[in-house]
Amino acid sequence: MKDPALDDDAAEADGEPRPGHIRKPIGWSMIVIIVLVAVSAFLVYRRDGVDGVTSILTHDLALFGGILPRVLAGCLLGAFIAELLPHEKVSQSLGPRSGLKGLLIGTAFGVIIPGGPFTAYPVASALLSVGADFGATIAMVVSWTLIGYGRAVAWELPIMGTDFTLWRIVISLPLPILAGALGRFVYVRIYRKGPP
Amino acid sequence: MSTALIIDVFLWSSVAVVGLIALRRGRPVLVASVREGSMDFINIVPRVALGVIGSGYIAAVIPQEIITGWLGPNSGWPGVLTAVIAGAATPGGPVIGFSVGAVAMKAGGGMPQIIAYVVAWALFAFQRLLLFEIPFMPARFVWFRAAVSLPIPFLAAAIAMAIGKP
């Protein structure tokens, strides 16, 4: 699946390890989920028989087919951003010394990022690798999870209703900045002995 | 599903725009990015498959009433704490997370507790953390991010208590 020659090429091209790259296709985190799914599928089989197992499978396979193109788009977006964003500019506007402005920019990034976790995390990882600090990246990730419009429009509005969704988003507005600020505050104290 | 279509259009337009910028920097930049992106895609597909196809089974096994029963209207701060734990422990994707919230709302759950549940689910849902955040981000960042985010659902519940219902 992986051609070492290709990887060497890529490493030469950008001169540093690729961000957002999935190093281990199968790790412990995946094994945990595999075990959980296997046990659950067995319990479904015990309860509902083969029909129960296949009906869930067909429904989820359709869902999977629909999501796949978005996963591809997210991976491409992350790769492009990692390749294109200038390191100096990012570390200036999102780096450790970017202050409140950096946290606000990170928050704004999280709001506008389209798609699901397979979009947001590659992009966040790309930002981290081109000079954003933990604080701004935390602001971005938290802002994507709490005030990103993608999930709110696609899932929360129809399921939870407009009132709840808007109310929750208003409550969430200051939270990414607070999380980012707390992240910076803690980070400086833990990793004081120079840059990691 | 017109909202999904709009999101797809916006997503692919963003890809097209950054792709064009890459092309203007030169073909090698474009080719290298597309190759890296495709490689990530190939590596992440098994996880997405497991996450999407597997979560149906996990959700089918865990009865929603168990989770919603914890989020009573007069449960106060213990209820908020339970809601946060329940949010982090809820398996599956957004349909399950929000459905549990909606059921709790219909069953008369407390608003601060439901807010705490939804926010905690958004921040900590273990399945998303394990399947997507850890493989894409440096593990050190993920744990740091999760630890720093711990106060957030409680803060959200506190704000909800302070400003009241919409």
Boltz contact constraints between the chains, C-beta under 6 A:
constraints:
  - contact:
      token1: [A, 10]
      token2: [B, 32]
      max_distance: 6.0
  - contact:
      token1: [A, 13]
      token2: [B, 32]
      max_distance: 6.0
  - contact:
      token1: [A, 18]
      token2: [B, 36]
      max_distance: 6.0
  - contact:
      token1: [A, 20]
      token2: [B, 136]
      max_distance: 6.0
  - contact:
      token1: [A, 22]
      token2: [B, 40]
      max_distance: 6.0
  - contact:
      token1: [A, 22]
      token2: [B, 43]
      max_distance: 6.0
  - contact:
      token1: [A, 22]
      token2: [B, 44]
      max_distance: 6.0
  - contact:
      token1: [A, 22]
      token2: [B, 135]
      max_distance: 6.0
  - contact:
      token1: [A, 25]
      token2: [B, 43]
      max_distance: 6.0
  - contact:
      token1: [A, 29]
      token2: [B, 130]
      max_distance: 6.0
  - contact:
      token1: [A, 29]
      token2: [B, 134]
      max_distance: 6.0
  - contact:
      token1: [A, 33]
      token2: [B, 50]
      max_distance: 6.0
  - contact:
      token1: [A, 33]
      token2: [B, 130]
      max_distance: 6.0
  - contact:
      token1: [A, 37]
      token2: [B, 54]
      max_distance: 6.0
  - contact:
      token1: [A, 37]
      token2: [B, 57]
      max_distance: 6.0
  - contact:
      token1: [A, 40]
      token2: [B, 57]
      max_distance: 6.0
  - contact:
      token1: [A, 40]
      token2: [B, 58]
      max_distance: 6.0
  - contact:
      token1: [A, 40]
      token2: [B, 61]
      max_distance: 6.0
  - contact:
      token1: [A, 41]
      token2: [B, 57]
      max_distance: 6.0
  - contact:
      token1: [A, 43]
      token2: [B, 61]
      max_distance: 6.0
  - contact:
      token1: [A, 44]
      token2: [B, 57]
      max_distance: 6.0
  - contact:
      token1: [A, 44]
      token2: [B, 60]
      max_distance: 6.0
  - contact:
      token1: [A, 56]
      token2: [B, 56]
      max_distance: 6.0
  - contact:
      token1: [A, 56]
      token2: [B, 57]
      max_distance: 6.0
  - contact:
      token1: [A, 60]
      token2: [B, 52]
      max_distance: 6.0
  - contact:
      token1: [A, 60]
      token2: [B, 53]
      max_distance: 6.0
  - contact:
      token1: [A, 60]
      token2: [B, 56]
      max_distance: 6.0
  - contact:
      token1: [A, 63]
      token2: [B, 52]
      max_distance: 6.0
  - contact:
      token1: [A, 64]
      token2: [B, 49]
      max_distance: 6.0
  - contact:
      token1: [A, 64]
      token2: [B, 52]
      max_distance: 6.0
  - contact:
      token1: [A, 64]
      token2: [B, 53]
      max_distance: 6.0
  - contact:
      token1: [A, 71]
      token2: [B, 48]
      max_distance: 6.0
  - contact:
      token1: [A, 72]
      token2: [B, 41]
      max_distance: 6.0
  - contact:
      token1: [A, 73]
      token2: [B, 11]
      max_distance: 6.0
  - contact:
      token1: [A, 73]
      token2: [B, 12]
      max_distance: 6.0
  - contact:
      token1: [A, 73]
      token2: [B, 15]
      max_distance: 6.0
  - contact:
      token1: [A, 75]
      token2: [B, 37]
      max_distance: 6.0
  - contact:
      token1: [A, 75]
      token2: [B, 40]
      max_distance: 6.0
  - contact:
      token1: [A, 75]
      token2: [B, 41]
      max_distance: 6.0
  - contact:
      token1: [A, 76]
      token2: [B, 15]
      max_distance: 6.0
  - contact:
      token1: [A, 76]
      token2: [B, 37]
      max_distance: 6.0
  - contact:
      token1: [A, 77]
      token2: [B, 15]
      max_distance: 6.0
  - contact:
      token1: [A, 79]
      token2: [B, 33]
      max_distance: 6.0
  - contact:
      token1: [A, 79]
      token2: [B, 36]
      max_distance: 6.0
  - contact:
      token1: [A, 79]
      token2: [B, 37]
      max_distance: 6.0
  - contact:
      token1: [A, 80]
      token2: [B, 18]
      max_distance: 6.0
  - contact:
      token1: [A, 80]
      token2: [B, 22]
      max_distance: 6.0
  - contact:
      token1: [A, 80]
      token2: [B, 33]
      max_distance: 6.0
  - contact:
      token1: [A, 83]
      token2: [B, 29]
      max_distance: 6.0
  - contact:
      token1: [A, 83]
      token2: [B, 33]
      max_distance: 6.0
  - contact:
      token1: [A, 84]
      token2: [B, 21]
      max_distance: 6.0
  - contact:
      token1: [A, 84]
      token2: [B, 22]
      max_distance: 6.0
  - contact:
      token1: [A, 114]
      token2: [B, 7]
      max_distance: 6.0
  - contact:
      token1: [A, 114]
      token2: [B, 10]
      max_distance: 6.0
  - contact:
      token1: [A, 114]
      token2: [B, 11]
      max_distance: 6.0
  - contact:
      token1: [A, 115]
      token2: [B, 11]
      max_distance: 6.0
  - contact:
      token1: [A, 117]
      token2: [B, 128]
      max_distance: 6.0
  - contact:
      token1: [A, 117]
      token2: [B, 132]
      max_distance: 6.0
  - contact:
      token1: [A, 121]
      token2: [B, 132]
      max_distance: 6.0
  - contact:
      token1: [A, 121]
      token2: [B, 133]
      max_distance: 6.0
  - contact:
      token1: [A, 121]
      token2: [B, 136]
      max_distance: 6.0
  - contact:
      token1: [A, 121]
      token2: [B, 137]
      max_distance: 6.0
  - contact:
      token1: [A, 122]
      token2: [B, 136]
      max_distance: 6.0
  - contact:
      token1: [A, 125]
      token2: [B, 136]
      max_distance: 6.0
  - contact:
      token1: [A, 125]
      token2: [B, 137]
      max_distance: 6.0
  - contact:
      token1: [A, 138]
      token2: [B, 145]
      max_distance: 6.0
  - contact:
      token1: [A, 138]
      token2: [B, 148]
      max_distance: 6.0
  - contact:
      token1: [A, 141]
      token2: [B, 145]
      max_distance: 6.0
  - contact:
      token1: [A, 145]
      token2: [B, 122]
      max_distance: 6.0
  - contact:
      token1: [A, 145]
      token2: [B, 123]
      max_distance: 6.0
  - contact:
      token1: [A, 146]
      token2: [B, 122]
      max_distance: 6.0
  - contact:
      token1: [A, 150]
      token2: [B, 7]
      max_distance: 6.0
  - contact:
      token1: [A, 151]
      token2: [B, 94]
      max_distance: 6.0
  - contact:
      token1: [A, 153]
      token2: [B, 3]
      max_distance: 6.0
  - contact:
      token1: [A, 154]
      token2: [B, 3]
      max_distance: 6.0
  - contact:
      token1: [A, 154]
      token2: [B, 4]
      max_distance: 6.0
  - contact:
      token1: [A, 155]
      token2: [B, 94]
      max_distance: 6.0
  - contact:
      token1: [A, 155]
      token2: [B, 98]
      max_distance: 6.0
  - contact:
      token1: [A, 156]
      token2: [B, 98]
      max_distance: 6.0
  - contact:
      token1: [A, 159]
      token2: [B, 98]
      max_distance: 6.0
  - contact:
      token1: [A, 159]
      token2: [B, 99]
      max_distance: 6.0
  - contact:
      token1: [A, 159]
      token2: [B, 102]
      max_distance: 6.0
  - contact:
      token1: [A, 160]
      token2: [B, 98]
      max_distance: 6.0
  - contact:
      token1: [A, 160]
      token2: [B, 101]
      max_distance: 6.0
  - contact:
      token1: [A, 160]
      token2: [B, 102]
      max_distance: 6.0
  - contact:
      token1: [A, 163]
      token2: [B, 166]
      max_distance: 6.0
  - contact:
      token1: [A, 167]
      token2: [B, 166]
      max_distance: 6.0
  - contact:
      token1: [A, 168]
      token2: [B, 115]
      max_distance: 6.0
  - contact:
      token1: [A, 171]
      token2: [B, 156]
      max_distance: 6.0
  - contact:
      token1: [A, 171]
      token2: [B, 159]
      max_distance: 6.0
  - contact:
      token1: [A, 171]
      token2: [B, 160]
      max_distance: 6.0
  - contact:
      token1: [A, 175]
      token2: [B, 152]
      max_distance: 6.0
  - contact:
      token1: [A, 179]
      token2: [B, 148]
      max_distance: 6.0
  - contact:
      token1: [A, 179]
      token2: [B, 149]
      max_distance: 6.0
  - contact:
      token1: [A, 179]
      token2: [B, 152]
      max_distance: 6.0
  - contact:
      token1: [A, 182]
      token2: [B, 148]
      max_distance: 6.0
  - contact:
      token1: [A, 183]
      token2: [B, 148]
      max_distance: 6.0
